[in-house]
Each structure stands twice: as structure tokens, then as C-alpha cells.
Amino acid sequence: MKQSIVIEFRWNNNAKDIEVPKDITANELINALNEGIGLGINPEATNFAFRCNMIRTDIRGDKTIEQIGLLDGYVVNFVEL
């Protein structure tokens, strides 16, 4: 069974396909994207969200990517609130 998925991450008029391990938490994903892409956000703040139109919840917290329900090809958007 495949241990990672590929998502399209969109932020500030940019987009990039990113391979994500299924067993990392949403918070670990947020931290990795913040550092890797340089989003410049405080991960503890509440003025942003990571959202996917295919699931009905923000991507945040201690649930793993697999538990949240992200699948190959899903689009995850960085949204400033």
C-alpha cells in the first residue's frame, strides 16, 4: 500500500504538486509547508486555514493526513481569514 499521496497546494496565486506522507499530522504538514515554501505564518495563529473542497473540514490539528481523508489529486488551498 502506498504510504504517501500527491496533493496540489495553492497559495497566493501559486500552485505546486507536493508528495505528502499519509502518517504525518495536519499540524506537521502546516509546519513543513510554512518552512519549505516560506508562507511566513505563525502556525499557532487562527487567521489562516488550509482547506480542501473535497472534505468538509479545515486541515489542522493532530489527526493524520489519512485520518482527515486527503487523497491523491486533492487540492489544498492556503486561505487567509
C-alpha positions in Angstrom: 0.0 0.0 0.0 1.2 3.4 -0.9 2.5 5.5 2.1 2.1 8.9 0.6 -0.2 11.0 -1.6 0.3 13.8 -4.0 -1.7 17.0 -3.4 -1.8 20.2 -5.3 -1.1 23.0 -2.8 -2.3 26.5 -3.8 -1.2 29.8 -2.1 -1.0 33.4 -3.1 -1.7 32.7 -6.9 0.9 29.9 -6.9 0.4 26.1 -7.1 2.7 23.2 -6.6 2.3 19.4 -6.5 3.6 18.1 -3.2 4.1 14.5 -2.1 2.9 14.1 1.5 3.3 11.1 3.8 -0.1 9.8 5.0 1.1 9.3 8.6 2.1 13.0 9.4 -0.4 15.1 11.3 -2.1 18.2 9.8 0.0 20.4 12.1 3.2 18.8 10.9 2.1 19.4 7.3 1.4 23.1 8.1 4.8 23.5 9.7 6.6 21.8 6.8 4.8 23.9 4.1 5.4 27.0 6.1 9.1 26.4 6.3 9.5 24.8 2.9 7.6 27.3 0.9 8.1 30.3 3.2 4.5 31.2 3.9 5.5 33.4 6.8 2.7 32.3 9.1 2.6 31.7 12.8 1.3 28.1 12.9 -0.5 28.8 16.2 -2.4 31.7 14.8 -6.1 31.5 13.7 -6.0 34.0 10.9 -5.4 31.3 8.2 -6.8 28.0 7.1 -5.7 25.1 5.0 -8.9 23.9 3.1 -9.8 21.2 0.6 -13.1 21.4 -1.3 -13.4 17.6 -1.3 -13.6 17.3 2.5 -15.7 19.4 4.9 -13.2 20.4 7.5 -10.1 22.6 7.9 -6.8 20.8 7.7 -5.4 21.4 11.2 -4.7 19.5 14.4 -3.3 16.2 15.5 -5.2 13.9 13.0 -3.0 12.3 10.3 -3.5 13.2 6.7 -5.0 9.7 6.2 -7.5 10.2 9.1 -8.5 13.6 7.6 -9.3 11.9 4.3 -7.0 13.6 1.9 -6.4 11.5 -1.2 -4.2 11.7 -4.3 -5.0 14.6 -6.5 -6.9 16.7 -3.9 -6.3 20.4 -4.0 -5.4 22.1 -0.7 -5.7 25.9 -0.5 -4.0 28.2 1.9 -6.6 30.8 2.8 -6.0 33.9 4.9 -9.1 34.8 7.1 
